């Protein structure tokens, strides 16, 4: 099993947006998800918004 780790700049990741209460921005990012975070299970349209992304399909 892969180690859970954040890849890249953490700013703009869903975990940071959630911790700062930016739920409107999260709704936009997760509107048409194509990636899921291996760490937390959150989904996003772009992999840059996740710590450890992998394609959903």
N, CA, C, O and CB atoms as a CASP TS submission, in Angstrom:
PFRMAT TS
TARGET T0000
AUTHOR 0000-0000-0000
METHOD Language model
MODEL 1
PARENT N/A
ATOM      1  N   UNK     1       0.844  -1.180   0.000  1.00  0.00           N
ATOM      2  CA  UNK     1       0.000   0.000   0.000  1.00  0.00           C
ATOM      3  C   UNK     1       0.887   1.240   0.000  1.00  0.00           C
ATOM      4  O   UNK     1       1.911   1.276   0.682  1.00  0.00           O
ATOM      5  CB  UNK     1      -0.959   0.000   1.220  1.00  0.00           C
ATOM      6  N   UNK     2       0.491   2.261  -0.770  1.00  0.00           N
ATOM      7  CA  UNK     2       1.272   3.493  -0.860  1.00  0.00           C
ATOM      8  C   UNK     2       1.186   4.299   0.427  1.00  0.00           C
ATOM      9  O   UNK     2       0.174   4.288   1.128  1.00  0.00           O
ATOM     10  CB  UNK     2       0.794   4.337  -2.036  1.00  0.00           C
ATOM     11  N   UNK     3       2.272   4.995   0.716  1.00  0.00           N
ATOM     12  CA  UNK     3       2.297   5.866   1.885  1.00  0.00           C
ATOM     13  C   UNK     3       1.472   7.118   1.596  1.00  0.00           C
ATOM     14  O   UNK     3       1.538   7.671   0.498  1.00  0.00           O
ATOM     15  CB  UNK     3       3.756   6.242   2.269  1.00  0.00           C
ATOM     16  N   UNK     4       0.709   7.554   2.568  1.00  0.00           N
ATOM     17  CA  UNK     4      -0.077   8.766   2.419  1.00  0.00           C
ATOM     18  C   UNK     4       0.830   9.967   2.586  1.00  0.00           C
ATOM     19  O   UNK     4       1.470  10.136   3.623  1.00  0.00           O
ATOM     20  CB  UNK     4      -1.237   8.808   3.436  1.00  0.00           C
ATOM     21  N   UNK     5       0.882  10.798   1.561  1.00  0.00           N
ATOM     22  CA  UNK     5       1.735  11.985   1.604  1.00  0.00           C
ATOM     23  C   UNK     5       1.161  13.051   0.691  1.00  0.00           C
ATOM     24  O   UNK     5       0.511  12.750  -0.310  1.00  0.00           O
ATOM     25  CB  UNK     5       3.188  11.644   1.194  1.00  0.00           C
ATOM     26  N   UNK     6       1.408  14.291   1.049  1.00  0.00           N
ATOM     27  CA  UNK     6       0.966  15.410   0.230  1.00  0.00           C
ATOM     28  C   UNK     6       1.978  15.626  -0.879  1.00  0.00           C
ATOM     29  O   UNK     6       3.182  15.680  -0.631  1.00  0.00           O
ATOM     30  CB  UNK     6       0.788  16.697   1.079  1.00  0.00           C
ATOM     31  N   UNK     7       1.482  15.749  -2.110  1.00  0.00           N
ATOM     32  CA  UNK     7       2.334  16.003  -3.263  1.00  0.00           C
ATOM     33  C   UNK     7       2.142  17.447  -3.707  1.00  0.00           C
ATOM     34  O   UNK     7       1.020  17.852  -4.011  1.00  0.00           O
ATOM     35  CB  UNK     7       2.017  15.018  -4.423  1.00  0.00           C
ATOM     36  N   UNK     8       3.204  18.220  -3.748  1.00  0.00           N
ATOM     37  CA  UNK     8       3.128  19.583  -4.250  1.00  0.00           C
ATOM     38  C   UNK     8       2.748  20.608  -3.208  1.00  0.00           C
ATOM     39  O   UNK     8       2.727  20.336  -2.007  1.00  0.00           O
ATOM     40  CB  UNK     8       2.164  19.645  -5.355  1.00  0.00           C
ATOM     41  N   UNK     9       2.444  21.806  -3.707  1.00  0.00           N
ATOM     42  CA  UNK     9       2.055  22.935  -2.871  1.00  0.00           C
ATOM     43  C   UNK     9       0.689  22.648  -2.257  1.00  0.00           C
ATOM     44  O   UNK     9      -0.258  22.330  -2.977  1.00  0.00           O
ATOM     45  CB  UNK     9       2.030  24.258  -3.691  1.00  0.00           C
ATOM     46  N   UNK    10       0.582  22.755  -0.960  1.00  0.00           N
ATOM     47  CA  UNK    10      -0.653  22.418  -0.244  1.00  0.00           C
ATOM     48  C   UNK    10      -1.756  23.469  -0.447  1.00  0.00           C
ATOM     49  O   UNK    10      -2.935  23.161  -0.272  1.00  0.00           O
ATOM     50  CB  UNK    10      -0.359  22.264   1.246  1.00  0.00           C
ATOM     51  N   UNK    11      -1.393  24.680  -0.806  1.00  0.00           N
ATOM     52  CA  UNK    11      -2.383  25.744  -1.000  1.00  0.00           C
ATOM     53  C   UNK    11      -3.320  25.368  -2.148  1.00  0.00           C
ATOM     54  O   UNK    11      -2.859  24.965  -3.216  1.00  0.00           O
ATOM     55  CB  UNK    11      -1.685  27.108  -1.285  1.00  0.00           C
ATOM     56  N   UNK    12      -4.614  25.497  -1.936  1.00  0.00           N
ATOM     57  CA  UNK    12      -5.604  25.154  -2.952  1.00  0.00           C
ATOM     58  C   UNK    12      -6.099  23.728  -2.871  1.00  0.00           C
ATOM     59  O   UNK    12      -7.004  23.343  -3.611  1.00  0.00           O
ATOM     60  CB  UNK    12      -5.039  25.391  -4.296  1.00  0.00           C
ATOM     61  N   UNK    13      -5.515  22.930  -1.976  1.00  0.00           N
ATOM     62  CA  UNK    13      -5.988  21.562  -1.795  1.00  0.00           C
ATOM     63  C   UNK    13      -7.301  21.590  -1.014  1.00  0.00           C
ATOM     64  O   UNK    13      -7.517  22.469  -0.179  1.00  0.00           O
ATOM     65  CB  UNK    13      -4.922  20.693  -1.059  1.00  0.00           C
ATOM     66  N   UNK    14      -8.167  20.630  -1.291  1.00  0.00           N
ATOM     67  CA  UNK    14      -9.473  20.594  -0.638  1.00  0.00           C
ATOM     68  C   UNK    14      -9.372  20.519   0.879  1.00  0.00           C
ATOM     69  O   UNK    14     -10.215  21.080   1.580  1.00  0.00           O
ATOM     70  CB  UNK    14     -10.267  19.419  -1.146  1.00  0.00           C
ATOM     71  N   UNK    15      -8.360  19.841   1.396  1.00  0.00           N
ATOM     72  CA  UNK    15      -8.220  19.747   2.852  1.00  0.00           C
ATOM     73  C   UNK    15      -7.978  21.128   3.467  1.00  0.00           C
ATOM     74  O   UNK    15      -8.497  21.425   4.543  1.00  0.00           O
ATOM     75  CB  UNK    15      -7.067  18.792   3.220  1.00  0.00           C
ATOM     76  N   UNK    16      -7.199  21.964   2.798  1.00  0.00           N
ATOM     77  CA  UNK    16      -6.940  23.321   3.291  1.00  0.00           C
ATOM     78  C   UNK    16      -8.200  24.174   3.156  1.00  0.00           C
ATOM     79  O   UNK    16      -8.550  24.919   4.072  1.00  0.00           O
ATOM     80  CB  UNK    16      -5.761  23.972   2.519  1.00  0.00           C
ATOM     81  N   UNK    17      -8.879  24.064   2.015  1.00  0.00           N
ATOM     82  CA  UNK    17     -10.113  24.839   1.804  1.00  0.00           C
ATOM     83  C   UNK    17     -11.171  24.470   2.846  1.00  0.00           C
ATOM     84  O   UNK    17     -11.865  25.346   3.363  1.00  0.00           O
ATOM     85  CB  UNK    17     -10.668  24.600   0.378  1.00  0.00           C
ATOM     86  N   UNK    18     -11.295  23.180   3.152  1.00  0.00           N
ATOM     87  CA  UNK    18     -12.279  22.745   4.159  1.00  0.00           C
ATOM     88  C   UNK    18     -11.919  23.273   5.540  1.00  0.00           C
ATOM     89  O   UNK    18     -12.800  23.689   6.294  1.00  0.00           O
ATOM     90  CB  UNK    18     -12.372  21.209   4.195  1.00  0.00           C
ATOM     91  N   UNK    19     -10.643  23.259   5.877  1.00  0.00           N
ATOM     92  CA  UNK    19     -10.235  23.711   7.207  1.00  0.00           C
ATOM     93  C   UNK    19     -10.410  25.217   7.386  1.00  0.00           C
ATOM     94  O   UNK    19     -10.439  25.712   8.513  1.00  0.00           O
ATOM     95  CB  UNK    19      -8.788  23.332   7.462  1.00  0.00           C
ATOM     96  N   UNK    20     -10.526  25.941   6.277  1.00  0.00           N
ATOM     97  CA  UNK    20     -10.731  27.390   6.358  1.00  0.00           C
ATOM     98  C   UNK    20     -12.168  27.789   6.015  1.00  0.00           C
ATOM     99  O   UNK    20     -12.474  28.975   5.889  1.00  0.00           O
ATOM    100  CB  UNK    20      -9.763  28.106   5.424  1.00  0.00           C
ATOM    101  N   UNK    21     -13.053  26.787   5.863  1.00  0.00           N
ATOM    102  CA  UNK    21     -14.472  27.057   5.661  1.00  0.00           C
ATOM    103  C   UNK    21     -14.850  27.570   4.284  1.00  0.00           C
ATOM    104  O   UNK    21     -15.884  28.223   4.149  1.00  0.00           O
ATOM    105  CB  UNK    21     -14.919  28.027   6.656  1.00  0.00           C
ATOM    106  N   UNK    22     -14.068  27.305   3.271  1.00  0.00           N
ATOM    107  CA  UNK    22     -14.345  27.789   1.910  1.00  0.00           C
ATOM    108  C   UNK    22     -15.169  26.771   1.125  1.00  0.00           C
ATOM    109  O   UNK    22     -14.724  26.237   0.109  1.00  0.00           O
ATOM    110  CB  UNK    22     -13.027  28.088   1.165  1.00  0.00           C
ATOM    111  N   UNK    23     -16.383  26.515   1.621  1.00  0.00           N
ATOM    112  CA  UNK    23     -17.212  25.460   1.061  1.00  0.00           C
ATOM    113  C   UNK    23     -17.797  25.814  -0.305  1.00  0.00           C
ATOM    114  O   UNK    23     -18.062  24.912  -1.100  1.00  0.00           O
ATOM    115  CB  UNK    23     -18.323  25.138   2.012  1.00  0.00           C
ATOM    116  N   UNK    24     -18.002  27.075  -0.599  1.00  0.00           N
ATOM    117  CA  UNK    24     -18.452  27.487  -1.927  1.00  0.00           C
ATOM    118  C   UNK    24     -17.411  27.142  -2.980  1.00  0.00           C
ATOM    119  O   UNK    24     -17.749  26.671  -4.066  1.00  0.00           O
ATOM    120  CB  UNK    24     -18.750  28.990  -1.952  1.00  0.00           C
ATOM    121  N   UNK    25     -16.151  27.377  -2.657  1.00  0.00           N
ATOM    122  CA  UNK    25     -15.055  27.056  -3.570  1.00  0.00           C
ATOM    123  C   UNK    25     -14.925  25.535  -3.732  1.00  0.00           C
ATOM    124  O   UNK    25     -14.642  25.049  -4.827  1.00  0.00           O
ATOM    125  CB  UNK    25     -13.723  27.661  -3.054  1.00  0.00           C
ATOM    126  N   UNK    26     -15.129  24.799  -2.661  1.00  0.00           N
ATOM    127  CA  UNK    26     -15.063  23.335  -2.710  1.00  0.00           C
ATOM    128  C   UNK    26     -16.152  22.795  -3.627  1.00  0.00           C
ATOM    129  O   UNK    26     -15.900  21.876  -4.406  1.00  0.00           O
ATOM    130  CB  UNK    26     -15.203  22.727  -1.293  1.00  0.00           C
ATOM    131  N   UNK    27     -17.358  23.352  -3.548  1.00  0.00           N
ATOM    132  CA  UNK    27     -18.456  22.889  -4.407  1.00  0.00           C
ATOM    133  C   UNK    27     -18.117  23.055  -5.877  1.00  0.00           C
ATOM    134  O   UNK    27     -18.467  22.196  -6.686  1.00  0.00           O
ATOM    135  CB  UNK    27     -19.743  23.648  -4.086  1.00  0.00           C
ATOM    136  N   UNK    28     -17.450  24.127  -6.237  1.00  0.00           N
ATOM    137  CA  UNK    28     -17.043  24.346  -7.631  1.00  0.00           C
ATOM    138  C   UNK    28     -15.977  23.336  -8.061  1.00  0.00           C
ATOM    139  O   UNK    28     -16.048  22.781  -9.157  1.00  0.00           O
ATOM    140  CB  UNK    28     -16.512  25.779  -7.815  1.00  0.00           C
ATOM    141  N   UNK    29     -15.004  23.106  -7.204  1.00  0.00           N
ATOM    142  CA  UNK    29     -13.894  22.203  -7.512  1.00  0.00           C
ATOM    143  C   UNK    29     -14.366  20.755  -7.636  1.00  0.00           C
ATOM    144  O   UNK    29     -13.822  19.984  -8.427  1.00  0.00           O
ATOM    145  CB  UNK    29     -12.813  22.308  -6.433  1.00  0.00           C
ATOM    146  N   UNK    30     -15.382  20.391  -6.849  1.00  0.00           N
ATOM    147  CA  UNK    30     -15.853  19.006  -6.822  1.00  0.00           C
ATOM    148  C   UNK    30     -17.088  18.772  -7.687  1.00  0.00           C
ATOM    149  O   UNK    30     -17.689  17.700  -7.621  1.00  0.00           O
ATOM    150  CB  UNK    30     -16.155  18.602  -5.408  1.00  0.00           C
ATOM    151  N   UNK    31     -17.472  19.748  -8.488  1.00  0.00           N
ATOM    152  CA  UNK    31     -18.693  19.652  -9.295  1.00  0.00           C
ATOM    153  C   UNK    31     -18.679  18.476 -10.273  1.00  0.00           C
ATOM    154  O   UNK    31     -19.672  17.757 -10.383  1.00  0.00           O
ATOM    155  CB  UNK    31     -18.895  20.935 -10.063  1.00  0.00           C
ATOM    156  N   UNK    32     -17.581  18.275 -10.974  1.00  0.00           N
ATOM    157  CA  UNK    32     -17.455  17.183 -11.959  1.00  0.00           C
ATOM    158  C   UNK    32     -16.166  16.410 -11.667  1.00  0.00           C
ATOM    159  O   UNK    32     -15.178  16.555 -12.387  1.00  0.00           O
ATOM    160  CB  UNK    32     -17.451  17.743 -13.438  1.00  0.00           C
ATOM    161  N   UNK    33     -16.175  15.598 -10.625  1.00  0.00           N
ATOM    162  CA  UNK    33     -14.929  14.967 -10.172  1.00  0.00           C
ATOM    163  C   UNK    33     -14.355  13.958 -11.164  1.00  0.00           C
ATOM    164  O   UNK    33     -15.076  13.151 -11.751  1.00  0.00           O
ATOM    165  CB  UNK    33     -15.163  14.282  -8.858  1.00  0.00           C
ATOM    166  N   UNK    34     -13.033  14.032 -11.332  1.00  0.00           N
ATOM    167  CA  UNK    34     -12.297  13.068 -12.156  1.00  0.00           C
ATOM    168  C   UNK    34     -11.167  12.405 -11.362  1.00  0.00           C
ATOM    169  O   UNK    34     -10.584  11.416 -11.804  1.00  0.00           O
ATOM    170  CB  UNK    34     -11.725  13.762 -13.403  1.00  0.00           C
ATOM    171  N   UNK    35     -10.861  12.973 -10.163  1.00  0.00           N
ATOM    172  CA  UNK    35      -9.782  12.453  -9.328  1.00  0.00           C
ATOM    173  C   UNK    35     -10.268  12.293  -7.893  1.00  0.00           C
ATOM    174  O   UNK    35     -11.160  13.011  -7.443  1.00  0.00           O
ATOM    175  CB  UNK    35      -8.550  13.385  -9.381  1.00  0.00           C
ATOM    176  N   UNK    36      -9.671  11.345  -7.186  1.00  0.00           N
ATOM    177  CA  UNK    36      -9.963  11.118  -5.772  1.00  0.00           C
ATOM    178  C   UNK    36      -8.640  11.150  -5.010  1.00  0.00           C
ATOM    179  O   UNK    36      -7.612  10.699  -5.514  1.00  0.00           O
ATOM    180  CB  UNK    36     -10.716   9.752  -5.551  1.00  0.00           C
ATOM    181  N   UNK    37      -8.677  11.684  -3.801  1.00  0.00           N
ATOM    182  CA  UNK    37      -7.473  11.760  -2.972  1.00  0.00           C
ATOM    183  C   UNK    37      -7.277  10.423  -2.256  1.00  0.00           C
ATOM    184  O   UNK    37      -8.167   9.949  -1.549  1.00  0.00           O
ATOM    185  CB  UNK    37      -7.574  12.933  -1.942  1.00  0.00           C
ATOM    186  N   UNK    38      -6.126   9.835  -2.444  1.00  0.00           N
ATOM    187  CA  UNK    38      -5.799   8.570  -1.803  1.00  0.00           C
ATOM    188  C   UNK    38      -5.697   8.736  -0.291  1.00  0.00           C
ATOM    189  O   UNK    38      -5.877   7.766   0.445  1.00  0.00           O
ATOM    190  CB  UNK    38      -4.492   8.011  -2.364  1.00  0.00           C
ATOM    191  N   UNK    39      -5.412   9.946   0.185  1.00  0.00           N
ATOM    192  CA  UNK    39      -5.285  10.202   1.624  1.00  0.00           C
ATOM    193  C   UNK    39      -6.638  10.304   2.322  1.00  0.00           C
ATOM    194  O   UNK    39      -6.879   9.622   3.318  1.00  0.00           O
ATOM    195  CB  UNK    39      -4.500  11.478   1.856  1.00  0.00           C
ATOM    196  N   UNK    40      -7.523  11.159   1.797  1.00  0.00           N
ATOM    197  CA  UNK    40      -8.741  11.489   2.538  1.00  0.00           C
ATOM    198  C   UNK    40     -10.039  11.089   1.842  1.00  0.00           C
ATOM    199  O   UNK    40     -11.100  11.109   2.467  1.00  0.00           O
ATOM    200  CB  UNK    40      -8.770  12.949   2.800  1.00  0.00           C
ATOM    201  N   UNK    41      -9.978  10.725   0.560  1.00  0.00           N
ATOM    202  CA  UNK    41     -11.173  10.311  -0.160  1.00  0.00           C
ATOM    203  C   UNK    41     -11.969  11.451  -0.768  1.00  0.00           C
ATOM    204  O   UNK    41     -13.013  11.210  -1.374  1.00  0.00           O
ATOM    205  CB  UNK    41     -12.047   9.549   0.745  1.00  0.00           C
ATOM    206  N   UNK    42     -11.506  12.687  -0.624  1.00  0.00           N
ATOM    207  CA  UNK    42     -12.192  13.808  -1.265  1.00  0.00           C
ATOM    208  C   UNK    42     -12.017  13.700  -2.771  1.00  0.00           C
ATOM    209  O   UNK    42     -11.046  13.112  -3.247  1.00  0.00           O
ATOM    210  CB  UNK    42     -11.653  15.171  -0.744  1.00  0.00           C
ATOM    211  N   UNK    43     -12.972  14.274  -3.532  1.00  0.00           N
ATOM    212  CA  UNK    43     -12.904  14.231  -4.991  1.00  0.00           C
ATOM    213  C   UNK    43     -12.818  15.634  -5.566  1.00  0.00           C
ATOM    214  O   UNK    43     -13.293  16.593  -4.958  1.00  0.00           O
ATOM    215  CB  UNK    43     -14.118  13.499  -5.567  1.00  0.00           C
ATOM    216  N   UNK    44     -12.201  15.753  -6.760  1.00  0.00           N
ATOM    217  CA  UNK    44     -12.052  17.046  -7.426  1.00  0.00           C
ATOM    218  C   UNK    44     -11.948  16.827  -8.932  1.00  0.00           C
ATOM    219  O   UNK    44     -11.609  15.742  -9.404  1.00  0.00           O
ATOM    220  CB  UNK    44     -10.804  17.810  -6.893  1.00  0.00           C
ATOM    221  N   UNK    45     -12.249  17.886  -9.661  1.00  0.00           N
ATOM    222  CA  UNK    45     -12.131  17.824 -11.117  1.00  0.00           C
ATOM    223  C   UNK    45     -10.664  17.798 -11.547  1.00  0.00           C
ATOM    224  O   UNK    45     -10.316  17.123 -12.515  1.00  0.00           O
ATOM    225  CB  UNK    45     -12.850  19.017 -11.761  1.00  0.00           C
ATOM    226  N   UNK    46      -9.803  18.529 -10.832  1.00  0.00           N
ATOM    227  CA  UNK    46      -8.380  18.624 -11.181  1.00  0.00           C
ATOM    228  C   UNK    46      -7.522  18.015 -10.078  1.00  0.00           C
ATOM    229  O   UNK    46      -7.802  18.188  -8.892  1.00  0.00           O
ATOM    230  CB  UNK    46      -7.973  20.096 -11.424  1.00  0.00           C
ATOM    231  N   UNK    47      -6.490  17.312 -10.478  1.00  0.00           N
ATOM    232  CA  UNK    47      -5.616  16.666  -9.501  1.00  0.00           C
ATOM    233  C   UNK    47      -4.823  17.648  -8.655  1.00  0.00           C
ATOM    234  O   UNK    47      -4.343  17.284  -7.582  1.00  0.00           O
ATOM    235  CB  UNK    47      -4.672  15.748 -10.203  1.00  0.00           C
ATOM    236  N   UNK    48      -4.675  18.895  -9.120  1.00  0.00           N
ATOM    237  CA  UNK    48      -3.912  19.882  -8.354  1.00  0.00           C
ATOM    238  C   UNK    48      -4.603  20.275  -7.050  1.00  0.00           C
ATOM    239  O   UNK    48      -3.976  20.876  -6.178  1.00  0.00           O
ATOM    240  CB  UNK    48      -3.680  21.120  -9.197  1.00  0.00           C
ATOM    241  N   UNK    49      -5.880  19.944  -6.907  1.00  0.00           N
ATOM    242  CA  UNK    49      -6.635  20.285  -5.705  1.00  0.00           C
ATOM    243  C   UNK    49      -6.628  19.184  -4.647  1.00  0.00           C
ATOM    244  O   UNK    49      -7.343  19.278  -3.649  1.00  0.00           O
ATOM    245  CB  UNK    49      -8.050  20.604  -6.078  1.00  0.00           C
ATOM    246  N   UNK    50      -5.828  18.145  -4.860  1.00  0.00           N
ATOM    247  CA  UNK    50      -5.775  17.016  -3.929  1.00  0.00           C
ATOM    248  C   UNK    50      -4.335  16.730  -3.537  1.00  0.00           C
ATOM    249  O   UNK    50      -3.412  16.957  -4.320  1.00  0.00           O
ATOM    250  CB  UNK    50      -6.421  15.760  -4.550  1.00  0.00           C
ATOM    251  N   UNK    51      -4.148  16.231  -2.320  1.00  0.00           N
ATOM    252  CA  UNK    51      -2.792  15.934  -1.823  1.00  0.00           C
ATOM    253  C   UNK    51      -2.157  14.740  -2.515  1.00  0.00           C
ATOM    254  O   UNK    51      -0.982  14.780  -2.882  1.00  0.00           O
ATOM    255  CB  UNK    51      -2.831  15.681  -0.333  1.00  0.00           C
ATOM    256  N   UNK    52      -2.928  13.688  -2.691  1.00  0.00           N
ATOM    257  CA  UNK    52      -2.400  12.447  -3.242  1.00  0.00           C
ATOM    258  C   UNK    52      -3.423  11.893  -4.246  1.00  0.00           C
ATOM    259  O   UNK    52      -4.094  10.899  -3.969  1.00  0.00           O
ATOM    260  CB  UNK    52      -2.097  11.404  -2.101  1.00  0.00           C
ATOM    261  N   UNK    53      -3.538  12.552  -5.430  1.00  0.00           N
ATOM    262  CA  UNK    53      -4.605  12.230  -6.364  1.00  0.00           C
ATOM    263  C   UNK    53      -4.378  10.950  -7.168  1.00  0.00           C
ATOM    264  O   UNK    53      -3.249  10.552  -7.454  1.00  0.00           O
ATOM    265  CB  UNK    53      -4.787  13.363  -7.297  1.00  0.00           C
ATOM    266  N   UNK    54      -5.503  10.325  -7.519  1.00  0.00           N
ATOM    267  CA  UNK    54      -5.479   9.223  -8.491  1.00  0.00           C
ATOM    268  C   UNK    54      -6.766   9.311  -9.305  1.00  0.00           C
ATOM    269  O   UNK    54      -7.796   9.730  -8.777  1.00  0.00           O
ATOM    270  CB  UNK    54      -5.343   7.808  -7.778  1.00  0.00           C
ATOM    271  N   UNK    55      -6.727   8.930 -10.566  1.00  0.00           N
ATOM    272  CA  UNK    55      -7.935   9.007 -11.402  1.00  0.00           C
ATOM    273  C   UNK    55      -9.047   8.136 -10.825  1.00  0.00           C
ATOM    274  O   UNK    55      -8.789   7.063 -10.279  1.00  0.00           O
ATOM    275  CB  UNK    55      -7.620   8.573 -12.853  1.00  0.00           C
ATOM    276  N   UNK    56     -10.273   8.603 -10.949  1.00  0.00           N
ATOM    277  CA  UNK    56     -11.414   7.852 -10.450  1.00  0.00           C
ATOM    278  C   UNK    56     -11.644   6.602 -11.288  1.00  0.00           C
ATOM    279  O   UNK    56     -11.965   5.545 -10.745  1.00  0.00           O
ATOM    280  CB  UNK    56     -12.669   8.725 -10.443  1.00  0.00           C
ATOM    281  N   UNK    57     -11.486   6.707 -12.591  1.00  0.00           N
ATOM    282  CA  UNK    57     -11.735   5.527 -13.437  1.00  0.00           C
ATOM    283  C   UNK    57     -10.505   4.819 -13.875  1.00  0.00           C
ATOM    284  O   UNK    57     -10.589   3.818 -14.586  1.00  0.00           O
ATOM    285  CB  UNK    57     -12.493   5.910 -14.630  1.00  0.00           C
TER
END
